[in-house]
Amino acid sequence: MLIDTHAHVNDERLLPFAADIHDGLHAAGIEKAVVVGFDRDSSKHAVRLADSYEAYYASVGIHPHDSDSASSGDYALFEELAKLPKCVAIGEIGLDYYYDLSDRETQKRVFAEQIELAYSLKKPIIVHVRDAYGDALSILKGYASRLAYSGVMHCYSGSAESMREFVRLGLYIAFGGAVTFKNFSKSDVVRAVPAERLLLETDCPYMTPVPFRGKDNRPEYIGLVRDKIQEWRQDICVEEVTYKNAKTLFNI
C-alpha cells in the first residue's frame, strides 16, 4: 500500500470532491493521505477532513506565501488543532523566493516561529522551499535542536549535496509528480537519497504527473510517482520503503 504524504484535498479545486477522492483511495492502493494546510482556513479544512474520513490525516501551518499575514492567533489555533489525534504535523512552512509573495525577512521569521511551534507540540514539520535552499538550510541548521521530531523536505528540487545536509539534520526527502516530467534533471538526487529517508507525495491538485498533465492532480496518481522512482531505485522496493517511512515520520 501507499501513503500520499502531501495532498491538498483541502484546496478549493478538490474540496468539493473530498468524499469521492477518499472513497477511491483503497482501489488505487493508497492507505492514507496527509491533507496539508497552508493557511488558517485550509488548516481548519484539513483537520475537518481528517475528523470525517478514516484515511485522511491533517497538517496545519502557514505557507511562506502567506507569511505576511501570520499572527499569534493563527499559532494559537494551530496549537489547539495539533492536539487532535489525527493532526500529525506542522506545515507546510518554509521559504519561497520564486514568487516573493511575502517579504523574505518575514518568511524567515515565520518559518523559525513555526519550527519552534512544532517542537513545542512534538510534531514533525513539512517544509516548502523554492529558490531558497541556502537560507532554508541555514535556518534549519540553526534550529537543529528543535528538529527532534523530524520533518520532510516536500517536493524536493535541490542538489544532492544539500539533500545530504538535510538528511544529516534527520529530515526526510519527498518527491512528487515532477519526477515524471521530461525536463526533470534530479534523478541522481533520487538515487542518492538513503532508503530510510525517502517519501512519496502528489502535492495535488498541483504537479500533475505524466500522462495527466493539464488536469488537476489527485492522490490516485501517486502510483505514477512510485513507478518512475522505482525505475531509478532498483536497490529497494519503493512502495514498501516509503510506506514504512511515512508511518514512522507521522506516527500513523
C-alpha positions in Angstrom: 0.0 0.0 0.0 1.0 3.6 -0.5 0.8 6.8 1.6 0.4 10.2 0.0 2.4 12.4 2.4 1.3 15.7 0.8 -2.1 16.2 -0.6 -4.2 19.4 -0.8 -7.6 17.8 -0.8 -8.5 21.0 1.2 -7.8 23.1 -1.9 -10.9 24.7 -3.3 -10.3 22.8 -6.6 -10.6 19.4 -4.8 -12.5 20.1 -1.6 -15.9 19.6 -3.3 -14.8 16.1 -4.3 -13.1 15.1 -1.0 -15.6 12.3 -0.2 -15.2 10.8 -3.7 -11.5 11.0 -3.6 -11.4 9.3 -0.2 -13.7 6.5 -1.4 -11.3 5.8 -4.3 -8.1 5.7 -2.3 -8.2 2.0 -1.5 -8.8 0.9 -5.1 -5.7 3.0 -6.1 -3.6 1.2 -3.5 -3.5 4.1 -1.1 -4.0 3.5 2.6 -3.6 7.1 3.9 -3.2 10.6 2.7 -1.9 13.6 4.7 -4.0 16.7 3.9 -1.7 19.6 4.3 -2.7 23.1 5.5 -1.2 26.2 4.0 -3.1 29.0 5.9 -5.7 29.3 8.6 -8.8 28.3 6.6 -7.1 25.4 4.8 -5.7 24.1 8.0 -9.2 24.0 9.5 -10.4 22.2 6.4 -7.6 19.7 6.7 -8.5 18.8 10.3 -12.2 18.6 9.5 -11.4 16.2 6.7 -9.2 14.1 8.9 -12.0 14.0 11.5 -14.6 13.0 8.9 -12.7 10.4 6.9 -10.7 7.4 8.0 -7.9 7.6 5.5 -7.2 11.3 5.8 -4.7 12.8 8.3 -4.0 16.5 8.7 -1.2 19.0 9.0 -1.6 22.7 9.9 0.5 25.7 9.2 1.3 28.9 7.3 2.8 28.7 3.8 5.6 31.2 3.1 3.4 32.9 0.6 1.1 33.9 3.5 3.9 34.8 6.0 2.9 38.5 6.0 -0.5 37.6 7.4 0.7 35.2 10.1 -0.4 36.1 13.6 -0.3 34.9 17.2 -3.9 34.0 16.7 -3.0 31.6 13.9 -0.4 29.9 16.1 -2.9 29.6 19.0 -5.3 27.9 16.6 -2.7 25.6 15.2 -1.7 24.7 18.8 -5.3 23.6 19.5 -5.7 21.8 16.2 -2.4 20.0 16.6 -3.6 18.4 19.8 -6.2 16.4 17.9 -5.3 12.7 17.3 -5.2 12.9 13.5 -3.2 16.1 13.2 0.2 14.7 12.5 2.5 17.7 11.6 3.1 21.4 11.3 3.2 22.6 7.7 3.6 23.4 5.1 6.1 26.0 6.3 9.3 27.3 4.8 10.6 29.8 2.2 9.6 30.7 -1.3 11.8 33.2 -3.1 10.4 32.4 -6.6 7.2 34.4 -6.1 8.3 36.5 -3.1 4.6 37.0 -2.1 5.8 37.8 1.4 8.8 39.8 2.4 11.9 37.5 2.7 12.8 38.5 6.3 9.2 37.9 7.3 9.3 34.5 5.7 12.4 33.6 7.7 10.9 34.8 10.9 7.6 32.9 10.4 9.5 29.8 9.3 11.5 29.9 12.5 8.4 30.6 14.7 6.6 27.5 13.3 9.7 25.3 13.8 9.5 26.3 17.4 5.8 25.7 17.5 6.2 22.2 16.0 8.9 21.4 18.6 6.7 22.5 21.5 3.9 20.3 20.2 6.3 17.3 19.5 5.3 17.3 15.8 7.4 16.9 12.6 7.5 19.7 10.1 6.6 19.8 6.4 9.0 22.2 4.6 8.3 24.0 1.4 11.4 25.5 -0.3 11.6 27.2 -3.7 14.7 29.1 -4.8 15.8 29.4 -1.2 17.7 26.3 -0.3 20.7 28.1 1.1 18.6 30.2 3.6 16.4 27.2 4.4 19.4 25.1 5.3 20.9 27.8 7.3 17.7 28.2 9.4 17.3 24.5 9.8 20.9 24.1 11.0 20.3 27.0 13.4 17.3 25.2 14.8 18.8 21.7 14.7 18.0 21.2 18.4 14.3 21.8 17.5 14.2 19.1 14.9 13.9 16.2 17.4 10.6 15.1 15.8 12.0 15.3 12.3 10.3 16.6 9.2 10.2 16.3 5.4 11.6 18.4 2.6 8.4 18.5 0.5 8.7 18.3 -3.3 12.4 18.3 -3.2 14.2 20.1 -6.1 17.6 20.9 -4.6 21.0 19.4 -5.1 22.4 16.1 -3.9 24.8 17.9 -1.7 22.0 19.9 0.0 19.9 16.8 0.3 22.7 15.1 2.3 22.8 18.1 4.7 19.0 17.9 5.2 19.3 14.2 5.9 22.1 14.8 8.4 19.6 17.0 10.3 17.3 14.0 10.5 14.8 15.1 7.7 13.1 13.0 5.0 13.1 13.8 1.3 9.9 13.7 -0.7 9.3 13.6 -4.4 6.1 14.1 -6.4 4.8 14.3 -10.0 7.8 16.3 -11.2 9.8 13.1 -11.4 7.7 12.1 -14.5 8.4 15.4 -16.4 10.7 15.3 -19.4 12.8 18.1 -18.0 13.3 16.5 -14.6 17.0 16.6 -14.0 17.3 15.3 -10.5 17.3 11.5 -11.0 20.8 11.5 -9.4 19.4 13.1 -6.3 16.6 10.5 -6.2 19.2 7.7 -6.4 21.3 9.3 -3.7 18.6 9.6 -1.0 19.0 7.0 1.7 16.3 4.4 1.5 15.2 5.1 5.1 14.6 8.8 4.3 12.6 8.6 1.0 9.0 9.6 0.7 6.3 9.9 -2.0 3.7 12.6 -2.4 1.4 14.1 -5.0 1.0 17.8 -3.9 -2.4 17.5 -5.5 -4.0 19.4 -7.2 -0.6 20.7 -8.4 2.4 18.9 -10.0 0.2 16.5 -12.0 2.3 13.6 -13.3 2.5 12.5 -16.9 0.3 11.4 -18.6 -2.3 13.6 -16.9 -0.6 17.0 -17.3 -3.1 19.7 -17.8 -5.6 18.1 -15.3 -5.9 18.6 -11.6 -3.6 16.2 -9.8 -5.2 13.6 -7.4 -3.9 11.2 -4.8 -4.7 8.3 -7.0 -1.9 9.3 -9.3 0.8 8.6 -6.7 1.4 5.2 -8.3 3.0 7.0 -11.3 5.5 8.7 -8.9 6.3 5.3 -7.4 6.8 3.7 -10.7 9.2 6.4 -12.0 11.3 6.3 -8.9 11.3 2.5 -8.9 13.0 2.7 -12.4 15.9 4.6 -10.7 15.9 2.7 -7.4 16.4 -1.0 -8.3 18.1 -1.4 -4.9 14.8 -1.1 -3.0 11.1 -1.8 -3.2 10.0 1.9 -3.3 6.4 1.1 -2.2 7.4 -0.8 0.9 10.2 1.6 1.9 8.2 4.8 1.5 5.2 3.3 3.3 7.3 2.4 6.3 9.0 5.8 6.3 5.7 7.7 6.2 4.3 5.7 9.1 7.4 6.4 11.1 7.6 10.1 10.4 4.0 10.9 11.0 3.5 8.2 13.7 0.4 6.8 11.9 
